């Protein structure tokens, strides 16, 4: 039983490592775009617009408020 809990305790560490690896990979890919002010503004606009789209879509689907 000890081996089971030891194995289960490794999953959160794996999840955190996996998630950080994805974020570092994406940031490394987008880092050159942040050097140019025009592309940086466009990138932030796309990220903000995508976030708002997801937020408003989920609010509409879940009936959390008037959209």
C-alpha positions, 0 to 999 in steps of 0.5 A: 500500500505504501508503494501505491501512495508513493506513486499517487503522490508523484502525479501532482509533481508531474502535472506541475512540471508538464504544465510549466513546460508547456508555458515555457515552450509557448513563451519561448515561441512568442518571445520574438514577437514581443520585441516589435511593439506592433506585433506585441500589441497585436499579440496582446489583443489576440490573447485578450480577445480570445479570453473574452470570447471564452469568458462570454461563451461560457457565461452564455452557455452556463446562464450566469448573466445577461450577455 
